[in-house]
Amino acid sequence: MFGPFDPLLGSHIQSITDALDIPHLEARLDIEPQEKEFSINLFPSHVFLNQAYKDMIQFLKWKKVAIIYEEDFGLMKLQEIIRSPPSKTIEMYIRQGHPDNYRDILKEVKHKEIFSIIVDTLPRNMRQFLRCLLQLQMNDYRYHYLFTTFDIETFDLEDFKYNYVNMTAFRIVDTSSVHVQKILRDMEKFQPIGHSILNKSSIIKAEPALIYDSVNVFAKGLHALERSATLSLANLSCESETPWGDGSSLFNYINAVEYDGLTGPIKFTEGKRSNFKLDVLKLRNEELIKVGEWTPDTQINITDRQAFFDGGRPNITLKIITIEETPFVMTKQSKNLTGNGRFEGFCVDLIAYVSTMAGFEYQIELSGDGLYGIIDTETGEWNGLVRELIDKKADLAVGSMTINYARESVIDFTKPFMNLGISILFKIPTSQPTRLFSFMNPLAVEIWLYVLAAYVLVSFTMFVMARFSPYEWNNPHPCNAESDVVENQFSVSNSFWFITGTLLRQGSGLNPKAASTRIVGGIWWFFTLIIISSYTANLAAFLTVERMITPIESAEDLAEQSEIEYGTLEGGSTMGFFRDSKIETYQKMWRYMESKRPSVFVPIIDDGVKRVLEGNYAFLMESTMLDYTIQRNCNLTQVGGLLNSNSYGIATPIGSPWRDKISLAILELQEKGIIQMLYSKWWKNTGDVCNRDEKNKDSKASALGVENIGGVFVVLMCGLALAIVVAILEFCWNSRKNAQTDRQSLCSEMAEELRFAMKCHGSRQRPALKRNCSRCAPGTTYVPAATDLPQANGENGLLPMIEFRKSSVVQFDSTSP
């Protein structure tokens, strides 16, 4: 049994064939969920068709869709799209139409600004539906129609070919196939029925093609059955309901048939077609062309993606709004320019490339309020460029417009053409003032104090250890072994001199002899080795590299201080980032910026840069503009890294058909390196870039001047002056002492000593002055302190260890009693 195409009649016939075990070959859309025992359906399942429609909607990224159907059966056919749309954010408007109310429904769709429409009408009413589209002027580039019919090629689309309207449909007969073309040429030979089958256009409709394949499937199944068994014929009656004995066998052989027919590859699973191919057709360049295909296994595969976004070059001019901002959009200085020639910059060059690739003319206009757009948290209203796009006052918005969640919820953005982040613009800190004693900078003040304390402590430790150790007491006259006097070389002054000499890596003429004093000396040498090595290693860096005073290093440093003000561009995405941030540091910064008076926000970026140059102000801005600014002013620098990650994109109203076209153009420009070329042109090759590299090179190492190491000369002069003062004091003290001994005036003694000292050609030797020494005078006896010297001390008879030169003496006159 073949057919019929009517769904109600088809169900009635199916019940009869099931009762009589007659194979039923159908070529209609069957939406009944229950399985049918003897049904062979060549029409693709509605489950697969709905999936194909959803894949196409997802590919086209539709967000607002209108579904216009004519029969109740049509709504049931598209129920899977309505029940589970490809995206949860899609808005759907479903309307049932017929020839009498097509116009009213389309008016409603146009009023709601819905540009994506799924059409499911009867073929005989398609002409009237298309006429209503023309009458309502819904045949321009903004509209995109997806037809559910397989016979879109048989309709007259002459009035839609030249307005670049988007029309898409599926077909089940691949007329470009050689096998199909041969069959169609054979059909044309059957006159006069051949032309009617082919619709007088060499294009066969889906219904006759499916019937043709049904007959071939039956023939192949029957032929396979006859090769293995004998088919018995029987008279069947609907009244007796006696089933056909060979019906089940014939059904199984038909169900196992696999071959390529007019409608593509044919294969069945439990009577339903499981292997087929649908061609995707798109109206482009004044004709319907194949741009992809869909199969149950591989899903949708678009081979010509450009067909959906490049409609040629229609006679349409888009209004583009922007904000004057260097280097994205700038006004030329010449006064005789008009139109788009008045502007130059990165975005102006970018939109020129994009318009050529996407196919549109454009007119650039500056926005009135000069804001990109931010939402008012109290009223929920937007301002700036975003407001104009929401109100459909412009088609595109270009500039340094950041893509974020809030804006994306009310407008659309293309693929980003530049990536960036928020960073801190700050004035390069002034060089650290050179100090006269900068040679002390390698070590911190507390380290110098610790070294001084260690110097004093080790000196006294050496003195005490030497006094306690018996091995540091030695005979001052080695030739006189019977001498009763021993001395210690480590007096307080000698201990300090020994520690000073080793600290400065010089000899002192003193060498420890006892194990304890050698340990002290060895540990001190190790200590001085590390200190002097560390000092020497760090001294070169401190004296030759220019040091900068950097009060802030990151956003955290800004948040923790209040001396340096900081702010952002008013009404920009950077301001919104801090306002909406959930990070504690950024929330703290926002509270400061919001409450600071006078305001730390600036209306334009140039004002922010000016405040930074004035000092004591940090400007939070996007890294692209920051990079451009510091390239042209060597007094500015970037502090820290990026606080976030953002992108610039071209903004469009929601549902704009230009979004995807421009996105593809941007991707192509990125792949070709044109966007990078434009970046280099407007950021680095404009001729006003400061030569920062040579400055950095010079600051790495510089010759040392008096201001760097002049303190060393000061120390030297102070040391010499101190030595002179001490020498004078010693001279005066010795002269006074000699004057008392010689019983003469102090002035005459000093004059005599001075005359000898000032002889330039004087001898290195001088006669000793004759003085009456109480220790050597005749008639006196010199006895050291502690008159028990001759007595033995202990069993070994060791003499007491005293220092001869430091002991007090007792003088006895011979005349004394």
Sequence and secondary structure as in RCSB ss.txt:
>XXXX:A:sequence
MFGPFDPLLGSHIQSITDALDIPHLEARLDIEPQEKEFSINLFPSHVFLNQAYKDMIQFLKWKKVAIIYEEDFGL
MKLQEIIRSPPSKTIEMYIRQGHPDNYRDILKEVKHKEIFSIIVDTLPRNMRQFLRCLLQLQMNDYRYHYLFTTF
DIETFDLEDFKYNYVNMTAFRIVDTSSVHVQKILRDMEKFQPIGHSILNKSSIIKAEPALIYDSVNVFAKGLHAL
ERSATLSLANLSCESETPWGDGSSLFNYINAVEYDGLTGPIKFTEGKRSNFKLDVLKLRNEELIKVGEWTPDTQI
NITDRQAFFDGGRPNITLKIITIEETPFVMTKQSKNLTGNGRFEGFCVDLIAYVSTMAGFEYQIELSGDGLYGII
DTETGEWNGLVRELIDKKADLAVGSMTINYARESVIDFTKPFMNLGISILFKIPTSQPTRLFSFMNPLAVEIWLY
VLAAYVLVSFTMFVMARFSPYEWNNPHPCNAESDVVENQFSVSNSFWFITGTLLRQGSGLNPKAASTRIVGGIWW
FFTLIIISSYTANLAAFLTVERMITPIESAEDLAEQSEIEYGTLEGGSTMGFFRDSKIETYQKMWRYMESKRPSV
FVPIIDDGVKRVLEGNYAFLMESTMLDYTIQRNCNLTQVGGLLNSNSYGIATPIGSPWRDKISLAILELQEKGII
QMLYSKWWKNTGDVCNRDEKNKDSKASALGVENIGGVFVVLMCGLALAIVVAILEFCWNSRKNAQTDRQSLCSEM
AEELRFAMKCHGSRQRPALKRNCSRCAPGTTYVPAATDLPQANGENGLLPMIEFRKSSVVQFDSTSP
>XXXX:A:secstr
 B    HHHHHHHHHHHHHHT  EEE S     S  TTEEE S  HHHHHHHHHHHHHHHT SEEEEEESSHHHH
HHTHHHHHS S TT EEEEEE  TTTHHHHHHHHHHTT  EEEEE  GGGHHHHHHHHHHTT  STT EEEE  S
 GGGS  GGGTTTT EEEEEESS TTSHHHHHHHHHHHTSTTHHHHHTTTTT   HHHHHHHHHHHHHHHHHHHH
HHHS        TTTT   TTHHHHHHHHHT  EEETTEEE EETTEE    EEEEEEETTEEEEEEEEETTTEE
EES GGGGT     S EEEEEE  BTTTBEE S SS  GGGGEESHHHHHHHHHHHHHT EEEEEE SS     B
 TTT  B HHHHHHHTTS SEE SS B  HHHHTTSEE S SEEE EEEEEE   B    TTGGGTTS HHHHHH
HHHHHHHHHHHHHHHHHH GGGEE S TT TT   BEES  HHHHHHHHHHHHTT   S    SHHHHHHHHHHH
HHHHHHHHHHHHHHHHHHHS  B  S SSHHHHHT SSSEEE BTTSHHHHHHHH  SHHHHHHHHHHHH SS  
 BSSHHHHHHHHHHSSEEEEEEHHHHHHHHHH TTEEEES  SS EEE  EE TT THHHHHHHHHHHHHHTTHH
HHHHHHHHTSSS    HHHHHHHHH     HHHHHHHHHHHHHHHHHHHHHHHHHHHHHHHHHHHHHT  HHHHH
HHHHHHHT TT  S         TTTSTTEEEEESSTTTTS BTTTTB    BGGGS EEEEETT  
